[in-house]
Amino acid sequence: MFVGQLNRRVVTIVIVFAGCLAMSTPASSGQGIIKTSPTITSNTLLRGDVGVFGAPRGNGKTHAGVDIVANQLSTDKEVYKVRAVADGVVAYALFNGDDATEGYGYTVVLDHDNGSYTLYAHLATLASAGIVKAGSTVTAGQVIGYMADPANNEMSSGNVLGPSVQPYDKIQLHFEEFQAPRARSSTGALKPIKDGATILDPTDDLTSKGYTSPQTAKQVPSGLSATSRN
């Protein structure tokens, strides 16, 4: 069963860890900054159920972004390329988490110079590291990382590799959009960038770029084992 579209909301981050919000209050959605899709829409879809924005997590937390998952298995990593959704400056490009199966994994954050930021997490670490660096300028559509590199036995990173995530969802991009003061950056923790930020629901903006909505995203990636997606 898939969670339907959530009501429009604004969420103020109090504490964020591994894509979860510690507290949320009702209000707004994305601000239309997405100029191009972060992944190739013919190769990926929006994850339903626990992958939708605002989905419940443990300890009263909710999902702070939207999960985008592969709908096929390929040895060509270009199938899994992740792109900047708009022009910006790299505010963060590091592994986030204590080990390979914790936290956001390899993560890139872009500052779009208008108080808007986007976050791309669970990137394949070896395939993505060094493609962009903090302080570098990117343009809409520029490749900033990869979801996976199966030819080199590399899947996504971070807590997506944990046992609670089904095999067909382990090639995954966690995508967030939030508002915070301009020119934040970090070469260590994410907290200096996200502390006190207002997180936005990017679902409508993503579906307008061609993604299958969570309610109808029932395909199982070809070549990945599964009995259902729920």
C-alpha positions as CSV (number, residue, x, y, z in Angstrom):
1,M,0.0,0.0,0.0
2,F,1.3,3.4,-0.9
3,V,1.0,6.6,1.0
4,G,-0.9,9.2,-0.9
5,Q,0.2,12.7,-1.6
6,L,0.8,14.5,1.7
7,N,-0.8,17.9,2.5
8,R,1.5,20.9,1.7
9,R,3.7,21.6,4.6
10,V,6.7,23.5,6.0
11,V,8.9,21.8,8.5
12,T,11.4,23.5,10.7
13,I,14.4,21.3,11.5
14,V,15.3,21.1,15.2
15,I,17.5,18.0,15.0
16,V,18.3,16.0,11.9
17,F,19.9,12.6,11.6
18,A,20.0,10.3,8.6
19,G,17.2,12.0,6.7
20,C,14.7,12.3,9.6
21,L,13.1,15.3,11.3
22,A,12.8,15.4,15.0
23,M,9.8,17.8,14.9
24,S,7.4,19.0,12.2
25,T,4.6,21.5,12.0
26,P,1.9,21.8,9.2
27,A,2.5,24.1,6.2
28,S,4.3,24.4,2.6
29,S,5.9,22.6,-0.4
30,G,8.9,23.2,-2.7
31,Q,9.6,26.6,-4.2
32,G,10.0,25.5,-7.9
33,I,13.8,25.8,-7.9
34,I,14.1,22.4,-9.6
35,K,15.1,23.1,-13.2
36,T,16.0,19.5,-14.1
37,S,15.4,16.1,-12.6
38,P,18.2,14.9,-10.2
39,T,18.2,11.5,-11.9
40,I,17.1,10.1,-15.3
41,T,13.4,9.7,-14.8
42,S,13.1,6.7,-17.2
43,N,15.5,4.7,-15.0
44,T,14.1,5.8,-11.6
45,L,10.9,6.4,-9.7
46,L,9.7,7.9,-6.4
47,R,9.7,5.4,-3.6
48,G,6.4,4.9,-1.9
49,D,5.4,4.2,1.7
50,V,8.5,5.0,3.9
51,G,10.1,6.9,1.1
52,V,7.6,9.7,0.8
53,F,8.2,13.1,2.4
54,G,6.9,13.2,6.0
55,A,6.6,9.4,6.3
56,P,6.7,8.4,10.0
57,R,10.0,7.3,11.5
58,G,10.9,6.1,15.0
59,N,11.0,8.3,18.1
60,G,8.4,10.7,16.6
61,K,10.6,11.7,13.7
62,T,9.4,12.0,10.1
63,H,11.2,11.6,6.7
64,A,12.9,14.8,5.7
65,G,13.0,14.2,2.0
66,V,12.0,12.1,-0.9
67,D,13.6,8.8,-1.9
68,I,14.2,8.1,-5.6
69,V,15.0,4.5,-6.4
70,A,16.2,2.6,-9.5
71,N,13.7,0.6,-11.6
72,Q,16.4,-1.5,-13.2
73,L,19.8,-3.0,-12.6
74,S,22.5,-2.1,-15.0
75,T,26.3,-2.4,-15.2
76,D,26.4,1.1,-16.8
77,K,26.8,3.6,-14.0
78,E,25.6,6.4,-16.3
79,V,22.1,4.9,-15.8
80,Y,22.5,6.0,-12.1
81,K,24.0,9.5,-12.6
82,V,22.8,12.2,-10.2
83,R,22.6,15.8,-11.4
84,A,22.3,19.2,-9.9
85,V,18.7,20.3,-10.2
86,A,19.7,24.0,-10.6
87,D,22.8,26.2,-10.7
88,G,24.6,26.6,-7.4
89,V,27.8,26.3,-5.3
90,V,28.8,23.1,-3.5
91,A,28.3,23.6,0.2
92,Y,29.2,20.0,1.2
93,A,30.6,16.9,-0.5
94,L,31.6,14.3,2.1
95,F,30.7,10.9,3.6
96,N,28.2,11.4,6.4
97,G,28.0,8.6,9.0
98,D,30.2,6.6,11.3
99,D,30.6,3.7,8.9
100,A,29.4,2.6,5.4
101,T,25.9,1.5,6.6
102,E,25.0,4.5,8.8
103,G,23.7,8.0,8.2
104,Y,23.3,9.7,4.9
105,G,26.4,8.0,3.4
106,Y,28.2,10.0,0.7
107,T,26.3,13.4,0.5
108,V,26.4,16.5,-1.7
109,V,24.6,19.7,-0.7
110,L,24.2,22.6,-3.1
111,D,23.6,26.2,-2.2
112,H,21.5,27.9,-4.9
113,D,22.4,31.4,-3.7
114,N,18.8,32.5,-3.0
115,G,18.3,30.9,0.4
116,S,17.5,27.5,-1.2
117,Y,19.6,24.4,-0.8
118,T,19.3,20.9,-2.2
119,L,20.8,17.7,-0.6
120,Y,21.7,14.5,-2.4
121,A,22.4,11.5,-0.1
122,H,23.2,7.8,-0.3
123,L,25.5,8.4,-3.3
124,A,27.9,5.6,-4.3
125,T,31.0,6.6,-2.4
126,L,33.9,5.5,-4.6
127,A,32.0,6.5,-7.8
128,S,31.0,9.9,-6.5
129,A,33.9,11.1,-4.3
130,G,35.9,13.9,-5.9
131,I,33.4,14.7,-8.7
132,V,32.6,18.0,-7.0
133,K,34.2,19.7,-4.0
134,A,33.0,22.3,-1.5
135,G,33.2,25.7,-3.0
136,S,33.0,24.6,-6.7
137,T,30.3,26.0,-9.0
138,V,27.8,23.7,-10.7
139,T,25.2,24.2,-13.4
140,A,21.8,22.7,-13.7
141,G,22.1,19.2,-15.1
142,Q,25.8,18.7,-14.2
143,V,26.7,15.3,-12.9
144,I,27.6,15.5,-9.1
145,G,27.6,11.8,-8.3
146,Y,26.1,8.3,-8.9
147,M,23.5,6.3,-7.1
148,A,25.4,3.1,-7.8
149,D,28.2,1.5,-9.8
150,P,27.3,-2.2,-10.0
151,A,30.1,-3.0,-12.5
152,N,32.5,-2.3,-9.6
153,N,30.2,-3.9,-7.0
154,E,29.2,-0.6,-5.5
155,M,25.6,0.2,-4.4
156,S,24.3,3.3,-2.6
157,S,25.8,4.2,0.8
158,G,24.7,5.0,4.3
159,N,21.7,3.5,6.2
160,V,20.1,2.5,2.9
161,L,22.4,-0.6,3.1
162,G,20.8,-1.7,6.4
163,P,18.6,-4.8,6.8
164,S,15.4,-2.8,7.0
165,V,15.7,-1.6,3.3
166,Q,14.6,-4.2,0.8
167,P,17.1,-5.3,-1.9
168,Y,15.2,-3.5,-4.7
169,D,15.5,-0.2,-2.9
170,K,19.2,-0.3,-2.2
171,I,20.0,1.7,-5.3
172,Q,18.6,4.9,-3.9
173,L,19.0,8.7,-3.8
174,H,17.6,10.6,-0.8
175,F,16.8,14.1,-2.0
176,E,16.0,17.1,0.1
177,E,15.1,20.7,-0.5
178,F,15.4,23.3,2.4
179,Q,15.8,27.0,3.1
180,A,18.5,28.5,5.2
181,P,20.7,31.6,5.2
182,R,22.9,32.0,2.1
183,A,26.6,30.9,1.9
184,R,26.5,28.2,4.5
185,S,29.1,25.4,4.0
186,S,30.9,22.7,6.0
187,T,33.9,20.5,5.6
188,G,32.8,18.3,8.5
189,A,29.4,17.8,9.9
190,L,26.1,18.7,8.1
191,K,24.7,20.5,11.2
192,P,26.2,23.9,10.4
193,I,24.4,23.9,7.1
194,K,21.0,22.5,8.2
195,D,20.7,23.8,11.7
196,G,17.4,25.8,12.0
197,A,16.6,25.4,8.3
198,T,13.1,25.2,6.9
199,I,12.7,21.9,5.0
200,L,10.3,21.8,2.0
201,D,8.4,19.0,0.3
202,P,9.8,18.6,-3.2
203,T,7.3,16.0,-4.3
204,D,5.2,18.2,-6.6
205,D,8.3,19.7,-8.2
206,L,9.7,16.2,-8.9
207,T,6.5,14.8,-10.4
208,S,6.3,17.8,-12.6
209,K,9.7,16.8,-14.0
210,G,8.4,13.4,-15.1
211,Y,8.8,11.0,-12.1
212,T,6.2,8.4,-11.4
213,S,4.2,9.4,-8.3
214,P,4.4,7.2,-5.2
215,Q,0.9,6.0,-5.6
216,T,1.6,4.3,-8.9
217,A,5.3,3.4,-8.4
218,K,4.7,-0.3,-8.2
219,Q,7.4,-1.6,-10.6
220,V,10.2,-3.8,-9.3
221,P,13.6,-3.1,-10.8
222,S,14.4,-5.6,-13.5
223,G,17.2,-7.9,-12.2
224,L,16.6,-7.1,-8.5
225,S,14.7,-9.6,-6.4
226,A,11.4,-8.7,-4.7
227,T,7.9,-10.0,-4.2
228,S,6.3,-6.6,-3.8
229,R,7.0,-2.9,-3.2
230,N,5.0,-1.8,-0.2
